[in-house]
Amino acid sequence: MAERLPQLELGNQLCFALYSASRFAIRAYGPVLAEIGLTYPQYLTMLVLWEAEKPLTVGDIGASLHLDSGTLTPLLKRLEDLGLADRARDPSDERRVLISLTEQGTALRARAADVPQRVFQGYGIDIPTALRLIGELTTIVESLSRA
């Protein structure tokens, strides 16, 4: 029988814990977001746009979401088709595309306000615990992004 190596056990892998948590979290958001007509990637994009005080470039959104423009462009086109966002060339630099919310996109924010709480309740996690976990995961993301 092979020597037991705890460092190679699946349950001891940070990457697997993060991967599993991510998959289950995204799955939990699905039904709640369907009620407001968004997919999970669309929801994340809308969060970035709702936080912005001005139109954002595709690059700005991509940097926030850690996505490249090839992945983001179809997503932004879909938000435009849904009437939630507008895409327009930057008048000061035609190479850049600016993304802004429509009135409908801005209004959707109020309908989405209870999404985090509903999802956390579905997990059986209270808000203080969720905020603590978010802080710890943000620290991990920042460390990994610098590595």
MARVEX-267151 format. One record per atom (N, C-alpha, C): x, y negated, z negated; residue number from 0; atom name. Coordinates in steps of 0.2 Angstrom, whole numbers. Last residue first. Layout:
BEGIN
+-------+-------+-------+-----+-------+
|    xx |    yy |    zz | num | atome |
+-------+-------+-------+-----+-------+
|     X |     Y |     Z | NUM |    CA |
...
+-------+-------+-------+-----+-------+
END
This chain:
BEGIN
+-------+-------+-------+-----+-------+
|    xx |    yy |    zz | num | atome |
+-------+-------+-------+-----+-------+
|     4 |  -185 |    35 | 146 |     N |
|     9 |  -180 |    35 | 146 |    CA |
|    11 |  -179 |    43 | 146 |     C |
|    -6 |  -194 |    35 | 145 |     N |
|     1 |  -197 |    34 | 145 |    CA |
|     6 |  -192 |    36 | 145 |     C |
|   -17 |  -186 |    35 | 144 |     N |
|   -16 |  -190 |    40 | 144 |    CA |
|    -9 |  -194 |    41 | 144 |     C |
|   -16 |  -180 |    22 | 143 |     N |
|   -15 |  -176 |    28 | 143 |    CA |
|   -13 |  -180 |    34 | 143 |     C |
|   -19 |  -191 |    14 | 142 |     N |
|   -12 |  -187 |    13 | 142 |    CA |
|   -11 |  -183 |    20 | 142 |     C |
|   -32 |  -194 |    18 | 141 |     N |
|   -27 |  -199 |    19 | 141 |    CA |
|   -20 |  -195 |    18 | 141 |     C |
|   -38 |  -182 |    15 | 140 |     N |
|   -38 |  -184 |    22 | 140 |    CA |
|   -32 |  -189 |    23 | 140 |     C |
|   -37 |  -182 |     0 | 139 |     N |
|   -34 |  -176 |     4 | 139 |    CA |
|   -33 |  -179 |    12 | 139 |     C |
|   -44 |  -193 |    -3 | 138 |     N |
|   -37 |  -193 |    -4 | 138 |    CA |
|   -33 |  -188 |     0 | 138 |     C |
|   -57 |  -189 |     1 | 137 |     N |
|   -53 |  -195 |     5 | 137 |    CA |
|   -46 |  -195 |     3 | 137 |     C |
|   -59 |  -179 |    -8 | 136 |     N |
|   -58 |  -177 |    -1 | 136 |    CA |
|   -55 |  -183 |     3 | 136 |     C |
|   -60 |  -187 |   -19 | 135 |     N |
|   -55 |  -182 |   -19 | 135 |    CA |
|   -54 |  -180 |   -12 | 135 |     C |
|   -72 |  -195 |   -16 | 134 |     N |
|   -65 |  -198 |   -17 | 134 |    CA |
|   -59 |  -193 |   -17 | 134 |     C |
|   -81 |  -185 |   -14 | 133 |     N |
|   -79 |  -189 |    -8 | 133 |    CA |
|   -73 |  -192 |   -10 | 133 |     C |
|   -82 |  -180 |   -27 | 132 |     N |
|   -79 |  -176 |   -22 | 132 |    CA |
|   -77 |  -180 |   -16 | 132 |     C |
|   -88 |  -192 |   -33 | 131 |     N |
|   -81 |  -189 |   -36 | 131 |    CA |
|   -78 |  -185 |   -30 | 131 |     C |
|  -100 |  -192 |   -26 | 130 |     N |
|   -95 |  -198 |   -26 | 130 |    CA |
|   -88 |  -196 |   -28 | 130 |     C |
|  -106 |  -180 |   -31 | 129 |     N |
|  -104 |  -181 |   -24 | 129 |    CA |
|   -99 |  -187 |   -23 | 129 |     C |
|  -107 |  -183 |   -45 | 128 |     N |
|  -103 |  -178 |   -43 | 128 |    CA |
|  -101 |  -178 |   -35 | 128 |     C |
|  -116 |  -194 |   -44 | 127 |     N |
|  -110 |  -195 |   -47 | 127 |    CA |
|  -105 |  -189 |   -45 | 127 |     C |
|  -128 |  -187 |   -37 | 126 |     N |
|  -124 |  -193 |   -34 | 126 |    CA |
|  -117 |  -194 |   -37 | 126 |     C |
|  -127 |  -169 |   -39 | 125 |     N |
|  -130 |  -176 |   -41 | 125 |    CA |
|  -125 |  -181 |   -38 | 125 |     C |
|  -131 |  -155 |   -29 | 124 |     N |
|  -126 |  -160 |   -32 | 124 |    CA |
|  -129 |  -166 |   -33 | 124 |     C |
|  -139 |  -147 |   -22 | 123 |     N |
|  -139 |  -146 |   -29 | 123 |    CA |
|  -134 |  -150 |   -33 | 123 |     C |
|  -140 |  -148 |    -9 | 122 |     N |
|  -134 |  -145 |   -11 | 122 |    CA |
|  -135 |  -143 |   -18 | 122 |     C |
|  -151 |  -156 |    -9 | 121 |     N |
|  -152 |  -149 |    -6 | 121 |    CA |
|  -146 |  -145 |    -8 | 121 |     C |
|  -146 |  -168 |   -14 | 120 |     N |
|  -151 |  -164 |   -18 | 120 |    CA |
|  -152 |  -157 |   -15 | 120 |     C |
|  -138 |  -172 |    -3 | 119 |     N |
|  -135 |  -170 |   -10 | 119 |    CA |
|  -140 |  -166 |   -14 | 119 |     C |
|  -149 |  -174 |     6 | 118 |     N |
|  -144 |  -169 |     7 | 118 |    CA |
|  -141 |  -167 |     1 | 118 |     C |
|  -155 |  -185 |     0 | 117 |     N |
|  -159 |  -179 |     1 | 117 |    CA |
|  -154 |  -173 |     3 | 117 |     C |
|  -145 |  -195 |    -1 | 116 |     N |
|  -148 |  -192 |    -7 | 116 |    CA |
|  -152 |  -185 |    -6 | 116 |     C |
|  -142 |  -197 |    13 | 115 |     N |
|  -137 |  -194 |     8 | 115 |    CA |
|  -140 |  -191 |     2 | 115 |     C |
|  -155 |  -202 |    18 | 114 |     N |
|  -152 |  -196 |    20 | 114 |    CA |
|  -147 |  -193 |    15 | 114 |     C |
|  -162 |  -213 |    14 | 113 |     N |
|  -162 |  -208 |    10 | 113 |    CA |
|  -159 |  -202 |    12 | 113 |     C |
|  -160 |  -222 |    26 | 112 |     N |
|  -157 |  -224 |    19 | 112 |    CA |
|  -157 |  -218 |    14 | 112 |     C |
|  -165 |  -221 |    38 | 111 |     N |
|  -159 |  -216 |    36 | 111 |    CA |
|  -157 |  -217 |    29 | 111 |     C |
|  -174 |  -231 |    39 | 110 |     N |
|  -177 |  -224 |    39 | 110 |    CA |
|  -171 |  -219 |    37 | 110 |     C |
|  -165 |  -241 |    40 | 109 |     N |
|  -170 |  -241 |    34 | 109 |    CA |
|  -172 |  -234 |    34 | 109 |     C |
|  -159 |  -239 |    52 | 108 |     N |
|  -155 |  -239 |    46 | 108 |    CA |
|  -159 |  -238 |    40 | 108 |     C |
|  -167 |  -242 |    62 | 107 |     N |
|  -166 |  -235 |    60 | 107 |    CA |
|  -163 |  -234 |    54 | 107 |     C |
|  -165 |  -255 |    65 | 106 |     N |
|  -171 |  -253 |    61 | 106 |    CA |
|  -171 |  -246 |    59 | 106 |     C |
|  -154 |  -255 |    73 | 105 |     N |
|  -154 |  -258 |    67 | 105 |    CA |
|  -159 |  -256 |    62 | 105 |     C |
|  -159 |  -248 |    84 | 104 |     N |
|  -154 |  -245 |    81 | 104 |    CA |
|  -153 |  -248 |    74 | 104 |     C |
|  -169 |  -258 |    88 | 103 |     N |
|  -171 |  -251 |    86 | 103 |    CA |
|  -166 |  -247 |    82 | 103 |     C |
|  -161 |  -268 |    92 | 102 |     N |
|  -165 |  -269 |    86 | 102 |    CA |
|  -168 |  -262 |    84 | 102 |     C |
|  -144 |  -260 |    95 | 101 |     N |
|  -151 |  -263 |    97 | 101 |    CA |
|  -155 |  -265 |    91 | 101 |     C |
|  -127 |  -263 |    91 | 100 |     N |
|  -134 |  -260 |    89 | 100 |    CA |
|  -139 |  -264 |    93 | 100 |     C |
|  -114 |  -261 |   102 |  99 |     N |
|  -118 |  -265 |    97 |  99 |    CA |
|  -124 |  -261 |    96 |  99 |     C |
|   -98 |  -260 |   109 |  98 |     N |
|  -104 |  -256 |   107 |  98 |    CA |
|  -107 |  -260 |   101 |  98 |     C |
|   -88 |  -264 |   123 |  97 |     N |
|   -91 |  -266 |   116 |  97 |    CA |
|   -97 |  -262 |   115 |  97 |     C |
|   -74 |  -258 |   131 |  96 |     N |
|   -81 |  -258 |   131 |  96 |    CA |
|   -83 |  -259 |   124 |  96 |     C |
|   -61 |  -266 |   140 |  95 |     N |
|   -64 |  -263 |   134 |  95 |    CA |
|   -71 |  -263 |   134 |  95 |     C |
|   -57 |  -271 |   152 |  94 |     N |
|   -55 |  -264 |   151 |  94 |    CA |
|   -58 |  -261 |   145 |  94 |     C |
|   -60 |  -285 |   152 |  93 |     N |
|   -65 |  -280 |   155 |  93 |    CA |
|   -63 |  -273 |   154 |  93 |     C |
|   -60 |  -295 |   140 |  92 |     N |
|   -55 |  -290 |   142 |  92 |    CA |
|   -59 |  -285 |   145 |  92 |     C |
|   -69 |  -305 |   137 |  91 |     N |
|   -62 |  -307 |   137 |  91 |    CA |
|   -57 |  -302 |   139 |  91 |     C |
|   -81 |  -297 |   138 |  90 |     N |
|   -80 |  -303 |   143 |  90 |    CA |
|   -73 |  -305 |   143 |  90 |     C |
|   -82 |  -280 |   137 |  89 |     N |
|   -79 |  -286 |   134 |  89 |    CA |
|   -78 |  -292 |   139 |  89 |     C |
|   -96 |  -272 |   144 |  88 |     N |
|   -89 |  -274 |   145 |  88 |    CA |
|   -87 |  -280 |   140 |  88 |     C |
|  -107 |  -263 |   133 |  87 |     N |
|  -106 |  -269 |   138 |  87 |    CA |
|   -98 |  -270 |   138 |  87 |     C |
|  -120 |  -254 |   127 |  86 |     N |
|  -113 |  -254 |   129 |  86 |    CA |
|  -112 |  -259 |   134 |  86 |     C |
|  -131 |  -253 |   113 |  85 |     N |
|  -129 |  -256 |   119 |  85 |    CA |
|  -122 |  -255 |   120 |  85 |     C |
|  -141 |  -241 |   104 |  84 |     N |
|  -135 |  -245 |   105 |  84 |    CA |
|  -134 |  -247 |   112 |  84 |     C |
|  -153 |  -235 |   104 |  83 |     N |
|  -151 |  -237 |    98 |  83 |    CA |
|  -144 |  -241 |    98 |  83 |     C |
|  -159 |  -229 |   115 |  82 |     N |
|  -161 |  -235 |   114 |  82 |    CA |
|  -159 |  -238 |   107 |  82 |     C |
|  -155 |  -217 |   120 |  81 |     N |
|  -160 |  -216 |   114 |  81 |    CA |
|  -163 |  -223 |   112 |  81 |     C |
|  -145 |  -221 |   128 |  80 |     N |
|  -151 |  -218 |   131 |  80 |    CA |
|  -157 |  -218 |   126 |  80 |     C |
|  -136 |  -225 |   118 |  79 |     N |
|  -138 |  -230 |   122 |  79 |    CA |
|  -145 |  -227 |   126 |  79 |     C |
|  -133 |  -212 |   113 |  78 |     N |
|  -136 |  -217 |   109 |  78 |    CA |
|  -139 |  -223 |   113 |  78 |     C |
|  -127 |  -207 |   125 |  77 |     N |
|  -133 |  -204 |   122 |  77 |    CA |
|  -137 |  -209 |   117 |  77 |     C |
|  -115 |  -215 |   126 |  76 |     N |
|  -120 |  -215 |   131 |  76 |    CA |
|  -127 |  -212 |   129 |  76 |     C |
|  -109 |  -210 |   114 |  75 |     N |
|  -111 |  -217 |   114 |  75 |    CA |
|  -117 |  -218 |   120 |  75 |     C |
|  -106 |  -197 |   118 |  74 |     N |
|  -110 |  -198 |   112 |  74 |    CA |
|  -113 |  -205 |   112 |  74 |     C |
|   -98 |  -199 |   129 |  73 |     N |
|  -104 |  -196 |   130 |  73 |    CA |
|  -109 |  -197 |   124 |  73 |     C |
|   -87 |  -206 |   121 |  72 |     N |
|   -90 |  -209 |   127 |  72 |    CA |
|   -97 |  -206 |   128 |  72 |     C |
|   -80 |  -197 |   112 |  71 |     N |
|   -85 |  -202 |   110 |  71 |    CA |
|   -89 |  -205 |   115 |  71 |     C |
|   -72 |  -189 |   119 |  70 |     N |
|   -77 |  -186 |   115 |  70 |    CA |
|   -82 |  -191 |   113 |  70 |     C |
|   -64 |  -199 |   125 |  69 |     N |
|   -67 |  -193 |   129 |  69 |    CA |
|   -72 |  -190 |   126 |  69 |     C |
|   -58 |  -206 |   114 |  68 |     N |
|   -64 |  -209 |   119 |  68 |    CA |
|   -67 |  -204 |   123 |  68 |     C |
|   -57 |  -196 |   100 |  67 |     N |
|   -54 |  -199 |   106 |  67 |    CA |
|   -60 |  -201 |   110 |  67 |     C |
|   -60 |  -198 |    82 |  66 |     N |
|   -61 |  -195 |    89 |  66 |    CA |
|   -58 |  -199 |    94 |  66 |     C |
|   -60 |  -203 |    69 |  65 |     N |
|   -55 |  -199 |    71 |  65 |    CA |
|   -57 |  -195 |    77 |  65 |     C |
|   -69 |  -213 |    66 |  64 |     N |
|   -72 |  -206 |    66 |  64 |    CA |
|   -66 |  -201 |    68 |  64 |     C |
|   -62 |  -225 |    67 |  63 |     N |
|   -65 |  -223 |    61 |  63 |    CA |
|   -67 |  -216 |    60 |  63 |     C |
|   -57 |  -223 |    80 |  62 |     N |
|   -52 |  -224 |    75 |  62 |    CA |
|   -56 |  -222 |    68 |  62 |     C |
|   -69 |  -224 |    88 |  61 |     N |
|   -65 |  -218 |    88 |  61 |    CA |
|   -60 |  -218 |    82 |  61 |     C |
|   -72 |  -237 |    85 |  60 |     N |
|   -77 |  -232 |    83 |  60 |    CA |
|   -73 |  -225 |    82 |  60 |     C |
|   -62 |  -244 |    92 |  59 |     N |
|   -63 |  -245 |    84 |  59 |    CA |
|   -67 |  -239 |    81 |  59 |     C |
|   -63 |  -239 |   105 |  58 |     N |
|   -57 |  -237 |   101 |  58 |    CA |
|   -58 |  -238 |    93 |  58 |     C |
|   -75 |  -245 |   108 |  57 |     N |
|   -75 |  -238 |   108 |  57 |    CA |
|   -69 |  -236 |   104 |  57 |     C |
|   -77 |  -260 |    98 |  56 |     N |
|   -74 |  -256 |   104 |  56 |    CA |
|   -75 |  -249 |   103 |  56 |     C |
|   -92 |  -267 |    91 |  55 |     N |
|   -85 |  -263 |    90 |  55 |    CA |
|   -83 |  -260 |    97 |  55 |     C |
|  -100 |  -282 |    86 |  54 |     N |
|   -99 |  -276 |    91 |  54 |    CA |
|   -92 |  -273 |    90 |  54 |     C |
|  -100 |  -285 |    68 |  53 |     N |
|  -100 |  -287 |    75 |  53 |    CA |
|   -99 |  -281 |    80 |  53 |     C |
|  -100 |  -279 |    56 |  52 |     N |
|  -103 |  -285 |    56 |  52 |    CA |
|  -103 |  -288 |    63 |  52 |     C |
|  -103 |  -261 |    53 |  51 |     N |
|  -100 |  -267 |    57 |  51 |    CA |
|  -104 |  -273 |    57 |  51 |     C |
|  -111 |  -252 |    47 |  50 |     N |
|  -106 |  -255 |    43 |  50 |    CA |
|  -103 |  -261 |    46 |  50 |     C |
|  -118 |  -247 |    58 |  49 |     N |
|  -122 |  -250 |    53 |  49 |    CA |
|  -117 |  -254 |    49 |  49 |     C |
|  -108 |  -240 |    65 |  48 |     N |
|  -111 |  -246 |    68 |  48 |    CA |
|  -115 |  -250 |    63 |  48 |     C |
|  -105 |  -230 |    57 |  47 |     N |
|  -100 |  -234 |    58 |  47 |    CA |
|  -103 |  -241 |    61 |  47 |     C |
|  -117 |  -223 |    57 |  46 |     N |
|  -115 |  -226 |    50 |  46 |    CA |
|  -109 |  -231 |    52 |  46 |     C |
|  -118 |  -219 |    70 |  45 |     N |
|  -122 |  -225 |    68 |  45 |    CA |
|  -120 |  -228 |    61 |  45 |     C |
|  -108 |  -209 |    70 |  44 |     N |
|  -107 |  -215 |    74 |  44 |    CA |
|  -112 |  -221 |    72 |  44 |     C |
|  -115 |  -200 |    61 |  43 |     N |
|  -109 |  -203 |    59 |  43 |    CA |
|  -107 |  -209 |    63 |  43 |     C |
|  -126 |  -197 |    69 |  42 |     N |
|  -127 |  -201 |    63 |  42 |    CA |
|  -121 |  -204 |    61 |  42 |     C |
|  -120 |  -191 |    80 |  41 |     N |
|  -124 |  -197 |    81 |  41 |    CA |
|  -125 |  -201 |    75 |  41 |     C |
|  -116 |  -179 |    74 |  40 |     N |
|  -111 |  -184 |    76 |  40 |    CA |
|  -114 |  -191 |    78 |  40 |     C |
|  -129 |  -174 |    70 |  39 |     N |
|  -124 |  -176 |    65 |  39 |    CA |
|  -119 |  -181 |    68 |  39 |     C |
|  -142 |  -182 |    79 |  38 |     N |
|  -138 |  -176 |    77 |  38 |    CA |
|  -133 |  -178 |    72 |  38 |     C |
|  -158 |  -189 |    75 |  37 |     N |
|  -151 |  -190 |    76 |  37 |    CA |
|  -148 |  -183 |    75 |  37 |     C |
|  -172 |  -191 |    72 |  36 |     N |
|  -170 |  -191 |    79 |  36 |    CA |
|  -162 |  -191 |    80 |  36 |     C |
|  -176 |  -190 |    59 |  35 |     N |
|  -175 |  -197 |    62 |  35 |    CA |
|  -172 |  -197 |    69 |  35 |     C |
|  -177 |  -176 |    58 |  34 |     N |
|  -183 |  -180 |    56 |  34 |    CA |
|  -182 |  -188 |    58 |  34 |     C |
|  -164 |  -172 |    60 |  33 |     N |
|  -169 |  -171 |    65 |  33 |    CA |
|  -175 |  -175 |    64 |  33 |     C |
|  -158 |  -175 |    47 |  32 |     N |
|  -157 |  -179 |    53 |  32 |    CA |
|  -161 |  -178 |    59 |  32 |     C |
|  -163 |  -164 |    40 |  31 |     N |
|  -164 |  -170 |    38 |  31 |    CA |
|  -163 |  -176 |    43 |  31 |     C |
|  -157 |  -153 |    47 |  30 |     N |
|  -165 |  -154 |    47 |  30 |    CA |
|  -167 |  -161 |    45 |  30 |     C |
|  -142 |  -156 |    46 |  29 |     N |
|  -146 |  -155 |    53 |  29 |    CA |
|  -154 |  -156 |    52 |  29 |     C |
|  -136 |  -156 |    34 |  28 |     N |
|  -138 |  -162 |    37 |  28 |    CA |
|  -143 |  -161 |    43 |  28 |     C |
|  -132 |  -143 |    33 |  27 |     N |
|  -137 |  -146 |    28 |  27 |    CA |
|  -140 |  -152 |    31 |  27 |     C |
|  -122 |  -141 |    43 |  26 |     N |
|  -128 |  -138 |    43 |  26 |    CA |
|  -134 |  -141 |    39 |  26 |     C |
|  -112 |  -149 |    37 |  25 |     N |
|  -115 |  -151 |    43 |  25 |    CA |
|  -122 |  -148 |    44 |  25 |     C |
|  -110 |  -141 |    26 |  24 |     N |
|  -112 |  -148 |    25 |  24 |    CA |
|  -115 |  -150 |    31 |  24 |     C |
|  -105 |  -129 |    31 |  23 |     N |
|  -111 |  -129 |    27 |  23 |    CA |
|  -114 |  -136 |    26 |  23 |     C |
|   -93 |  -135 |    37 |  22 |     N |
|   -98 |  -131 |    41 |  22 |    CA |
|  -105 |  -131 |    38 |  22 |     C |
|   -86 |  -140 |    26 |  21 |     N |
|   -88 |  -144 |    32 |  21 |    CA |
|   -94 |  -141 |    36 |  21 |     C |
|   -83 |  -129 |    19 |  20 |     N |
|   -88 |  -134 |    16 |  20 |    CA |
|   -90 |  -139 |    22 |  20 |     C |
|   -75 |  -121 |    27 |  19 |     N |
|   -82 |  -119 |    25 |  19 |    CA |
|   -86 |  -124 |    23 |  19 |     C |
|   -64 |  -130 |    28 |  18 |     N |
|   -68 |  -128 |    34 |  18 |    CA |
|   -75 |  -126 |    32 |  18 |     C |
|   -60 |  -131 |    15 |  17 |     N |
|   -62 |  -137 |    18 |  17 |    CA |
|   -66 |  -135 |    24 |  17 |     C |
|   -57 |  -118 |    13 |  16 |     N |
|   -62 |  -121 |     8 |  16 |    CA |
|   -64 |  -127 |    12 |  16 |     C |
|   -47 |  -116 |    22 |  15 |     N |
|   -53 |  -112 |    23 |  15 |    CA |
|   -58 |  -115 |    19 |  15 |     C |
|   -37 |  -125 |    18 |  14 |     N |
|   -39 |  -126 |    24 |  14 |    CA |
|   -46 |  -122 |    25 |  14 |     C |
|   -33 |  -119 |     5 |  13 |     N |
|   -37 |  -126 |     5 |  13 |    CA |
|   -40 |  -127 |    12 |  13 |     C |
|   -34 |  -102 |     1 |  12 |     N |
|   -32 |  -107 |     7 |  12 |    CA |
|   -37 |  -113 |     6 |  12 |     C |
|   -38 |   -92 |    -7 |  11 |     N |
|   -33 |   -97 |    -9 |  11 |    CA |
|   -31 |  -102 |    -4 |  11 |     C |
|   -47 |   -84 |     0 |  10 |     N |
|   -50 |   -88 |    -5 |  10 |    CA |
|   -45 |   -93 |    -8 |  10 |     C |
|   -37 |   -77 |     8 |   9 |     N |
|   -42 |   -82 |    11 |   9 |    CA |
|   -45 |   -86 |     6 |   9 |     C |
|   -21 |   -75 |     3 |   8 |     N |
|   -28 |   -73 |     2 |   8 |    CA |
|   -32 |   -78 |     4 |   8 |     C |
|    -8 |   -78 |     2 |   7 |     N |
|   -10 |   -77 |     9 |   7 |    CA |
|   -18 |   -74 |     8 |   7 |     C |
|    -4 |   -80 |   -11 |   6 |     N |
|    -4 |   -86 |    -7 |   6 |    CA |
|    -7 |   -85 |     0 |   6 |     C |
|    -5 |   -67 |   -16 |   5 |     N |
|   -10 |   -71 |   -17 |   5 |    CA |
|   -10 |   -78 |   -13 |   5 |     C |
|    -1 |   -53 |    -9 |   4 |     N |
|     2 |   -59 |    -9 |   4 |    CA |
|    -4 |   -64 |   -10 |   4 |     C |
|     3 |   -36 |   -14 |   3 |     N |
|    -2 |   -41 |   -14 |   3 |    CA |
|     2 |   -48 |   -14 |   3 |     C |
|    11 |   -25 |    -3 |   2 |     N |
|    12 |   -29 |    -9 |   2 |    CA |
|     6 |   -35 |    -8 |   2 |     C |
|     2 |   -11 |     4 |   1 |     N |
|     6 |   -17 |     4 |   1 |    CA |
|     6 |   -21 |    -2 |   1 |     C |
|     4 |     6 |     0 |   0 |     N |
|     0 |     0 |     0 |   0 |    CA |
|     4 |    -6 |     0 |   0 |     C |
+-------+-------+-------+-----+-------+
END
